[in-house]
Amino acid sequence: MTENTQVQPPAAIGVAVIAPGGYANDEAALARGIQALQQQGCVVYDYYDPAAKFQRFGGTDAARVEQIYEAIDNPHVQIVLVLRGSYGMSRLLPLLDFRRLAASKKIFVGHSDVTALHLALFAQTGAVSLAGPMLCADFGVAELSEFTMSHFWQALRQPEQAIQVAAAGNPTLHVSGTLWGGNLAMLTHLVGSSYLPQIEDGILFLEDIGEHPYRIERMMLQLQYAGILGRQQAIVLGAFSDYRLAEHDNGYDFDAMLAYLRANVSVPILTGLPFGHIRDKVTLPVGAQAKLDADADGFRLAFQNPLTLSA
């Protein structure tokens, strides 16, 4: 649960919709998402053209870059909300002027594939962005999650926030540092590139979807071997959803994988963060300063968010 969750959205906020990755595979969800934003007091500027989709993407690479630039050049836009994840953001990284993105002061919001944008923006400019809901999967569902909506608008209105999580089995610790992370596959994908920020003493949060525990372990070990995990104060795991175990796994499940990681990674690993490809998710500022306090009953993650809208 979160503290102070009953926060209403500000009025007359300009929200740009872009599709830097996949196209909308559910047109009804697209329409519902735009309507939901409008009902919450937003003015929506939709830069996604369903007729312009290309292969599995929401347009050609050049067209998707243009969507981003059109969104940040619109003086009435404060929030740039991603349509959906899937794949495609990686292809745009060499084509983007990150200083131009940062100078726009727009608030970029999304998760999953959008992790590449969050991390690259912070690595290249130090600008903070929001790992949070997306148009189709969160605003476009038939019944909105009050938890997700409340925390999203809270993240945009309150510079100091805290998330209280009840989760057994976590180690006791009290640490502070840079809050960063996102989708595990996307973060691992950026290792060795200039798009991955070099974070010392950070609080790393991770999630993923459709990844078997052995693949999660393999990616975590890659981060360990690359020296990234060892430089963190703590690792906080969100949801790892929609994977399928097989008979030949022979007892090797998520819990077995987690036990192995905790025995072989020197950094404390916590579980239970409500974030990822799930209905009820928090919104987290990638690059903000945070404090994490945990004991056997759960943990409290508090952070200072520089991305707040004026009243």
C-alpha positions in Angstrom: 0.0 0.0 0.0 1.1 3.6 -0.3 0.8 6.6 2.0 -1.5 9.5 1.1 -2.9 7.7 -1.9 -6.1 9.7 -2.2 -4.7 12.3 -4.5 -6.8 13.7 -7.4 -5.3 14.5 -10.8 -4.5 18.2 -11.4 -6.9 20.0 -13.9 -6.1 20.8 -17.5 -2.8 18.9 -17.7 -1.5 18.3 -21.2 -0.7 14.7 -21.9 1.0 13.6 -25.1 0.6 10.0 -26.3 3.5 8.4 -28.2 4.3 4.9 -29.4 8.1 4.5 -29.3 7.8 0.7 -29.2 4.8 -1.5 -30.2 1.6 -0.4 -31.8 -1.8 -0.6 -30.1 -2.9 -4.2 -30.6 -6.2 -3.4 -28.9 -7.9 -0.4 -30.5 -10.7 -0.4 -27.8 -8.0 -0.1 -25.1 -6.5 2.8 -26.9 -9.8 4.6 -27.1 -10.6 3.8 -23.4 -7.2 5.1 -22.3 -7.6 8.4 -24.0 -11.1 8.8 -22.6 -9.9 7.9 -19.1 -7.3 10.6 -19.3 -9.9 13.1 -20.5 -12.2 12.1 -17.7 -9.4 12.7 -15.2 -9.1 16.3 -16.3 -6.4 16.0 -19.0 -6.1 17.4 -22.5 -4.8 14.6 -24.7 -2.5 15.2 -27.7 -2.3 11.9 -29.5 0.8 11.6 -31.8 0.2 7.9 -32.5 -1.3 7.1 -35.9 -2.7 3.5 -36.1 -2.6 3.6 -39.9 1.1 4.3 -39.8 2.2 1.2 -37.9 5.2 -0.5 -39.3 5.9 -4.3 -38.8 5.5 -4.8 -35.0 6.2 -1.1 -34.3 4.1 2.0 -33.8 5.6 3.5 -37.0 9.0 3.5 -38.7 12.0 4.4 -36.5 12.1 7.9 -38.0 8.3 8.3 -37.4 8.5 7.2 -33.8 11.4 9.6 -33.2 9.2 12.4 -34.7 6.4 11.5 -32.3 8.7 12.1 -29.4 9.9 15.4 -30.8 6.4 16.6 -31.6 5.4 15.8 -28.1 8.2 17.7 -26.4 7.9 20.7 -28.7 4.2 21.2 -27.8 4.2 23.9 -25.2 0.8 22.7 -23.8 2.2 19.2 -23.0 3.6 18.4 -19.5 3.4 14.6 -19.5 4.6 12.3 -22.3 2.8 9.0 -21.8 3.9 5.9 -23.7 1.2 3.9 -25.5 2.6 0.5 -24.6 5.9 -1.4 -24.3 6.7 -4.5 -26.4 9.9 -3.7 -28.2 11.3 -0.8 -30.2 12.8 1.8 -27.9 16.3 0.4 -28.2 16.3 1.2 -32.0 15.7 4.8 -31.3 18.4 5.5 -28.7 21.2 6.5 -31.3 18.7 8.7 -33.1 17.6 10.8 -30.1 19.1 14.1 -28.8 18.8 13.4 -25.1 19.8 16.9 -24.1 16.9 18.2 -26.2 14.6 15.8 -24.4 15.9 16.9 -21.0 15.7 20.6 -21.8 12.0 20.2 -22.7 11.3 19.5 -19.0 8.6 17.1 -20.1 7.8 14.2 -17.8 8.3 10.9 -19.6 6.1 8.0 -18.2 6.0 4.3 -18.9 7.6 1.0 -18.0 8.8 -2.3 -19.7 10.5 -1.4 -23.0 10.5 2.2 -21.9 13.1 1.4 -19.4 15.7 2.0 -22.2 14.5 5.6 -22.4 14.5 6.1 -18.6 18.0 4.8 -18.2 19.5 6.5 -21.3 18.0 9.8 -20.4 19.5 9.6 -16.9 22.8 8.3 -18.1 23.2 11.0 -20.8 21.8 14.0 -19.0 21.0 13.2 -15.3 17.3 13.9 -16.0 14.7 12.0 -13.9 11.7 10.3 -15.5 8.8 8.2 -14.2 8.6 4.4 -14.3 4.8 4.1 -14.2 1.6 3.3 -16.0 1.1 3.2 -19.8 -1.9 4.1 -21.9 -3.3 0.8 -23.1 -2.4 -1.5 -20.3 -3.3 0.8 -17.4 -5.5 3.7 -18.5 -7.2 1.6 -21.2 -8.5 -1.3 -19.1 -12.2 -1.8 -18.6 -11.9 -1.0 -14.9 -9.2 1.3 -13.8 -7.0 0.4 -10.8 -7.6 3.0 -8.1 -4.2 2.0 -6.6 -2.4 2.7 -9.9 -4.2 5.9 -10.7 -3.9 7.3 -7.1 -0.2 6.6 -6.9 0.4 8.0 -10.4 -1.2 11.4 -9.6 0.4 11.4 -6.2 3.8 11.0 -7.9 3.0 14.1 -10.0 1.8 16.2 -7.1 3.9 15.4 -4.0 7.7 15.9 -4.0 8.1 13.6 -1.0 6.5 10.2 -1.2 6.7 6.8 0.6 5.6 3.3 -0.2 4.9 0.9 2.6 5.0 -2.8 1.7 4.1 -5.7 3.9 6.3 -8.6 2.8 7.8 -11.4 4.9 11.2 -12.9 4.5 13.2 -9.8 3.6 16.4 -8.8 5.3 16.7 -6.0 7.8 18.5 -2.9 6.4 18.5 0.9 6.4 20.1 2.4 3.3 19.8 5.4 1.0 20.9 6.1 -2.5 19.8 6.7 -6.1 16.6 4.9 -7.0 17.0 3.4 -10.5 16.1 0.3 -12.6 13.0 -1.0 -14.4 12.7 -4.0 -16.7 15.4 -6.5 -16.1 15.8 -7.6 -19.7 16.0 -4.0 -20.9 18.6 -3.1 -18.2 20.7 -6.1 -19.0 20.5 -5.3 -22.7 22.2 -1.9 -22.1 25.2 -3.3 -20.2 28.4 -2.0 -21.7 26.7 0.9 -23.5 26.7 4.6 -22.8 22.9 4.3 -22.2 23.3 2.5 -18.9 23.9 4.9 -16.0 26.9 4.1 -13.7 25.2 4.1 -10.3 27.2 3.8 -7.1 25.4 2.9 -3.9 22.0 2.8 -5.6 18.7 1.2 -4.8 18.0 -1.0 -7.9 14.4 -2.0 -8.6 13.6 -4.7 -11.2 10.6 -6.4 -12.8 9.9 -8.5 -15.9 7.3 -10.5 -17.7 7.4 -13.9 -19.4 10.9 -14.7 -18.2 11.5 -18.2 -16.7 13.4 -18.2 -13.4 16.5 -19.5 -15.0 16.6 -16.6 -17.5 16.0 -14.2 -14.6 19.0 -15.8 -12.8 21.1 -15.6 -15.9 20.5 -11.9 -16.4 21.1 -11.2 -12.7 24.4 -13.1 -12.9 25.3 -11.0 -15.9 24.7 -7.9 -13.9 26.7 -9.4 -11.1 29.7 -10.4 -13.3 29.6 -6.9 -14.9 30.1 -5.4 -11.4 26.8 -3.6 -11.4 25.0 -5.5 -8.6 28.0 -5.2 -6.2 27.9 -1.4 -6.5 24.3 -1.2 -5.1 23.0 -0.8 -1.6 20.0 -3.0 -2.2 18.0 -4.7 -4.9 14.2 -4.6 -4.7 12.3 -7.0 -6.9 8.9 -6.2 -8.2 6.6 -8.6 -10.1 8.0 -11.3 -12.4 4.8 -12.5 -14.0 3.5 -14.8 -16.8 6.2 -17.4 -17.0 5.6 -21.1 -17.2 7.5 -23.9 -15.4 8.1 -27.3 -17.0 8.3 -30.8 -15.6 12.1 -30.9 -16.1 12.6 -27.9 -13.9 12.4 -30.5 -11.1 11.7 -28.0 -8.2 13.7 -25.1 -9.7 11.1 -22.3 -9.4 11.3 -18.6 -8.6 11.8 -19.3 -4.9 14.7 -21.7 -5.6 16.3 -19.1 -8.0 15.9 -16.4 -5.4 17.5 -18.5 -2.7 20.5 -19.1 -5.0 20.8 -15.4 -5.8 20.6 -14.4 -2.1 23.4 -16.9 -1.4 25.6 -15.7 -4.2 25.0 -12.0 -4.4 26.5 -9.9 -1.6 23.9 -7.2 -1.9 20.6 -7.6 0.0 17.7 -8.6 -2.2 14.1 -7.7 -1.2 10.9 -8.8 -2.8 7.3 -7.5 -2.8 7.5 -4.2 -4.6 4.1 -3.6 -6.3 5.6 -2.7 -9.7 5.8 -4.3 -13.1 3.3 -5.9 -15.5 0.6 -6.1 -13.0 -2.7 -4.3 -12.4 -1.8 -2.5 -9.2 1.5 -0.7 -9.6 3.3 2.2 -8.0 5.0 5.0 -10.0 8.8 5.4 -9.3 11.1 8.3 -10.3 14.1 6.8 -12.0 17.2 8.8 -10.8 15.6 10.3 -7.6 17.2 10.0 -4.2 15.5 7.4 -2.0 15.7 5.8 1.5 14.9 2.1 2.1 14.1 0.7 5.5 13.3 -3.0 5.8 12.7 -5.6 8.5 11.2 -9.1 8.6 7.6 -7.7 8.2 8.2 -5.5 5.2 9.8 -2.4 4.0 9.3 1.4 3.5 10.7 3.0 0.4 10.7 6.8 0.6 11.9 9.1 -2.2 12.2 12.7 -3.2 10.6 13.3 -6.6 11.7 16.4 -8.6 9.0 15.8 -11.2 6.0 17.5 -9.7 3.4 19.6 -11.5 2.3 23.0 -10.3 -1.1 23.1 -8.7 
